[in-house]
Amino acid sequence: MIVRGVFDGLDDGQRAELLGPAAEHDVLGAAFTVGGHLSYDLAARDAFTFRFSDSGEEEEDILQAVERAEAAARAWLDGRGYGYKNLRSQAEDLSQAPLGKRQRREARRKGA
């Protein structure tokens, strides 16, 4: 799950809180985790992205996973007093994602 949004109305202290550990939240280190991984680059813009890993078989499972991801993102932001707007979510079925070169090679090896 990906939950995107924009920080809104951050004061100087909040910006400083976010800029301190900014290297830990760089998009190049972004990962899908169960607990969620936050990435942002306040020097470029006030947007942020949370990436969550979850699973499900049915459409309802995916809808519930999206709700959990949004709730977790809101809780993280609200718990720190960070304003935000334009929160939106997207889910991707990774079993349908195109395979990379290494994954295709591994799939051929297992199938042979």
TAMO-V244304 format. One line per field, one symbol per residue. ss: DSSP state (h for helix, s for strand, l for the rest). phi: phi as a letter, one per 30 degrees, with the letter a starting at -180 (. if undefined). burial: + if it has 9 or more other ideal C-beta (glycine too) atoms within 8 Angstrom, else -. A space follows every 50 residues. Layout:
ss->???
phi->???
burial->???
This chain:
ss->lssssssllllhhhhhhhhhlhhhhlhhhlllslllssssllllllssss ssllllllhhhhhhhhhhhhhhhhhhhhhllllssssssslllhhhllll hhhhhhhhhhhl
phi->.bccabdbidddddededdeceddcdddcdbdbddjbcbabddcaddbbc cbcabacceddddddddddddddddddddciddaahdbbacbdddcdddd eddddddddddd
burial->+++++++--+---++--+---+--++---+--+--+++++++---+++++ ++-+-+----++-+++-+++-+++-++----+++--+-+-+--------- ---+--+-----
